[in-house]
């Protein structure tokens, strides 16, 4: 397994509010997380880093717990729920951090199976041969408008509210997330990314770079 990670502040932001964790791939748990924070007064940066650190610690500490050995999605659900509580409670302790939150997309790989946890509009792609498939659904206003037929995908690319998300971690006491699994094959490539990538590059360019 080959793994890599990178983050960049880009040309238009004063602060990078993204956080990530990338396992070495040499020993279990094979865990990969991206998070894109939101909130002023460093709130976004704090929310994303706190969520990544909390999920990582939870997975590592509970990986061999019997309750979770045969139910990895339960483990992921509980890890994200824990992270939501930590971020939310942190926001209540500091008035400057009220309303902070973050997206979170995570992959856990075990014995050829991919386990997915997702909230927000960061994304996970599976590249297999010539095919590229998005494994997550954007929790965003634009995604809802496209889904109900109000706008086309092309209109969504330039919609003035394309950055409005409908679900995030840490903004409320409880959190709703998407969970899923996928069987992986030899030669598959997984890409986890925030909207900082997908807002700048089209899918074709992303495929070309990852191939």
Backbone torsions as a table, in degrees:
resi	resn	phi	psi	omega
1	UNK	NA	127.4	176.1
2	UNK	-106.8	133.7	-178.3
3	UNK	-132.5	155.6	177.0
4	UNK	-161.0	158.9	-179.1
5	UNK	-151.2	149.3	177.4
6	UNK	-156.3	151.2	174.4
7	UNK	-143.9	150.2	-177.4
8	UNK	-147.0	142.0	-177.7
9	UNK	-71.9	-20.7	-179.8
10	UNK	80.4	-171.0	-173.1
11	UNK	-98.3	-15.8	-171.3
12	UNK	-113.8	-6.7	-176.6
13	UNK	-105.9	149.7	175.5
14	UNK	-90.6	-17.5	-176.1
15	UNK	-143.9	138.3	175.8
16	UNK	-90.4	113.9	-178.4
17	UNK	-101.2	11.6	177.3
18	UNK	-86.7	148.3	172.4
19	UNK	-137.6	157.0	178.6
20	UNK	-153.7	162.3	169.1
21	UNK	-135.7	134.7	-178.4
22	UNK	-132.3	111.4	176.7
23	UNK	-62.7	153.5	178.1
24	UNK	-68.5	-19.8	-177.6
25	UNK	82.4	-0.5	-176.5
26	UNK	-88.9	-28.7	-180.0
27	UNK	-147.7	155.9	-179.3
28	UNK	-71.4	153.5	-3.5
29	UNK	-79.2	139.4	176.8
30	UNK	-86.8	95.7	-169.1
31	UNK	-123.0	136.6	-178.0
32	UNK	-139.9	129.8	-173.2
33	UNK	-138.7	139.5	167.0
34	UNK	-128.8	147.3	179.4
35	UNK	-146.4	140.2	-178.9
36	UNK	-123.7	107.5	-173.1
37	UNK	-81.8	162.1	176.7
38	UNK	-144.7	144.4	179.7
39	UNK	133.5	143.9	-179.9
40	UNK	-79.5	177.3	178.7
41	UNK	53.9	44.4	180.0
42	UNK	68.6	7.7	-176.5
43	UNK	-60.2	-41.4	-179.4
44	UNK	-63.6	-42.8	178.7
45	UNK	-63.9	-42.5	179.2
46	UNK	-65.5	-43.8	-178.4
47	UNK	-63.2	-45.2	-177.3
48	UNK	-68.1	-44.7	-179.4
49	UNK	-66.4	-41.8	179.4
50	UNK	-62.8	-41.7	-179.0
51	UNK	-65.9	-44.0	179.4
52	UNK	-63.6	-46.5	-179.5
53	UNK	-62.6	-39.5	-178.3
54	UNK	-68.8	-45.0	179.1
55	UNK	-63.1	-45.3	179.2
56	UNK	-58.1	-49.2	-178.6
57	UNK	-62.6	-41.3	-179.4
58	UNK	-64.0	-48.0	-178.5
59	UNK	-62.0	-45.4	-178.1
60	UNK	-65.0	-38.3	-177.2
61	UNK	-77.9	-25.3	-174.9
62	UNK	-107.6	3.3	-171.4
63	UNK	-59.2	-35.4	-178.2
64	UNK	-101.1	5.2	177.5
65	UNK	-66.9	130.6	-172.8
66	UNK	-56.6	-35.3	-179.4
67	UNK	-59.8	-29.6	-174.0
68	UNK	-103.9	-15.4	-174.9
69	UNK	-58.1	-39.2	-178.9
70	UNK	-102.4	10.2	179.4
71	UNK	-147.6	77.6	-177.1
72	UNK	-68.7	-30.4	178.5
73	UNK	-67.5	-34.2	174.7
74	UNK	-63.6	-41.2	178.4
75	UNK	-62.4	-43.6	178.9
76	UNK	-64.9	-42.8	178.6
77	UNK	-58.8	-46.4	-178.5
78	UNK	-68.2	-33.8	178.2
79	UNK	-65.4	-44.8	179.9
80	UNK	-68.8	-38.4	176.8
81	UNK	-61.5	-42.0	177.0
82	UNK	-62.2	-45.1	179.6
83	UNK	-61.9	-39.4	178.4
84	UNK	-60.6	-44.3	-180.0
85	UNK	-63.8	-42.2	-178.6
86	UNK	-64.6	-46.2	-179.4
87	UNK	-66.3	-44.4	-178.9
88	UNK	-62.3	-46.7	-179.6
89	UNK	-65.5	-35.0	176.8
90	UNK	-62.7	-38.4	-179.6
91	UNK	-66.3	-29.1	179.9
92	UNK	-75.8	-19.2	-177.8
93	UNK	-83.7	-15.4	-176.0
94	UNK	-138.5	117.0	-176.8
95	UNK	-58.6	-30.9	179.3
96	UNK	-68.8	-17.4	-175.5
97	UNK	-103.6	0.1	-179.9
98	UNK	-59.2	130.5	179.7
99	UNK	90.6	-3.9	179.0
100	UNK	-67.4	154.3	179.5
101	UNK	-166.5	-175.3	-177.4
102	UNK	-160.9	152.9	164.7
103	UNK	-78.6	164.4	172.4
104	UNK	-156.4	125.3	175.7
105	UNK	-129.3	127.7	-174.5
106	UNK	-136.4	149.4	177.6
107	UNK	-128.0	131.9	171.9
108	UNK	-119.9	124.3	-176.9
109	UNK	-113.1	128.5	-178.0
110	UNK	-148.7	118.8	175.4
111	UNK	51.0	47.2	175.5
112	UNK	79.6	4.4	178.3
113	UNK	-115.6	138.6	178.4
114	UNK	-102.4	129.8	175.7
115	UNK	-112.9	130.8	-171.0
116	UNK	-118.5	136.0	168.3
117	UNK	-127.1	137.0	-170.7
118	UNK	-153.8	137.0	171.2
119	UNK	-152.6	131.5	179.7
120	UNK	104.4	-154.6	-175.7
121	UNK	-118.8	15.0	164.7
122	UNK	-70.5	165.1	-170.3
123	UNK	-135.2	159.1	171.0
124	UNK	-128.7	127.2	178.2
125	UNK	-115.5	145.6	171.7
126	UNK	-113.8	119.0	176.1
127	UNK	-104.0	121.5	-178.5
128	UNK	-136.0	106.6	-176.1
129	UNK	63.4	-124.7	179.1
130	UNK	-89.6	-2.6	-175.3
131	UNK	-96.5	140.6	172.7
132	UNK	-129.6	122.0	-175.7
133	UNK	-124.6	133.5	176.3
134	UNK	-83.3	123.2	-175.7
135	UNK	-93.6	-6.9	-179.3
136	UNK	-121.7	157.3	177.0
137	UNK	-109.4	129.5	179.2
138	UNK	-65.2	128.9	172.4
139	UNK	-93.3	78.4	-174.6
140	UNK	-141.8	160.0	178.0
141	UNK	-61.7	-43.8	-179.0
142	UNK	-63.4	-40.7	178.3
143	UNK	-61.2	-39.1	177.2
144	UNK	-65.0	-42.2	-179.8
145	UNK	-64.7	-38.9	177.2
146	UNK	-67.1	-42.3	-177.6
147	UNK	-63.1	-38.6	-179.0
148	UNK	-90.3	5.6	173.7
149	UNK	83.6	9.2	-178.6
150	UNK	-71.4	-33.4	177.4
151	UNK	-138.4	163.0	176.8
152	UNK	-88.8	162.0	175.4
153	UNK	-57.0	-35.8	179.1
154	UNK	-65.7	-39.8	176.6
155	UNK	-66.8	-32.6	178.9
156	UNK	-64.5	-31.2	-178.5
157	UNK	-62.4	-28.7	-178.1
158	UNK	-119.0	19.0	-179.0
159	UNK	-68.0	137.7	-177.7
160	UNK	-64.8	-17.8	179.8
161	UNK	-112.4	30.4	-176.4
162	UNK	-65.5	-19.6	-179.3
163	UNK	-94.2	3.5	179.4
164	UNK	-81.2	118.5	179.1
165	UNK	-103.0	151.8	-175.7
166	UNK	-102.4	-13.0	175.4
167	UNK	-139.2	141.2	177.1
168	UNK	-152.8	159.2	178.6
169	UNK	-90.2	132.2	171.8
170	UNK	96.0	-5.5	-176.4
171	UNK	-89.7	-17.8	178.1
172	UNK	-134.6	168.2	-177.4
173	UNK	-65.6	-32.8	178.4
174	UNK	-116.9	162.9	-176.2
175	UNK	-138.8	141.2	172.6
176	UNK	-108.0	137.0	-176.6
177	UNK	-138.3	163.1	172.1
178	UNK	-100.3	138.7	176.4
179	UNK	-126.4	148.3	179.3
180	UNK	-166.4	170.3	177.6
181	UNK	-135.0	160.0	179.9
182	UNK	-154.0	138.7	173.8
183	UNK	-84.3	127.5	179.9
184	UNK	-95.1	153.5	178.6
185	UNK	-122.9	160.1	177.1
186	UNK	-56.8	131.8	178.5
187	UNK	92.7	-5.9	178.1
188	UNK	-65.4	148.8	173.0
189	UNK	-123.3	130.6	175.3
190	UNK	-106.8	137.1	175.0
191	UNK	-125.2	121.5	171.5
192	UNK	-108.7	130.5	-175.9
193	UNK	-152.3	157.8	173.4
194	UNK	-92.3	176.1	-178.6
195	UNK	-71.6	-9.0	173.8
196	UNK	-60.8	-29.8	176.2
197	UNK	-83.1	-51.1	-173.3
198	UNK	-71.8	-20.6	174.8
199	UNK	-76.1	-20.5	-176.4
200	UNK	-101.9	-31.0	-175.5
201	UNK	-121.7	140.5	173.9
202	UNK	-76.3	165.8	-177.0
203	UNK	-61.1	-38.6	179.6
204	UNK	-60.7	-41.4	179.0
205	UNK	-68.8	-37.9	177.2
206	UNK	-62.5	-44.0	178.9
207	UNK	-61.3	-44.0	-178.5
208	UNK	-61.1	-43.0	-178.5
209	UNK	-67.5	-38.4	-175.9
210	UNK	-81.1	-17.1	-176.2
211	UNK	-74.7	NA	NA
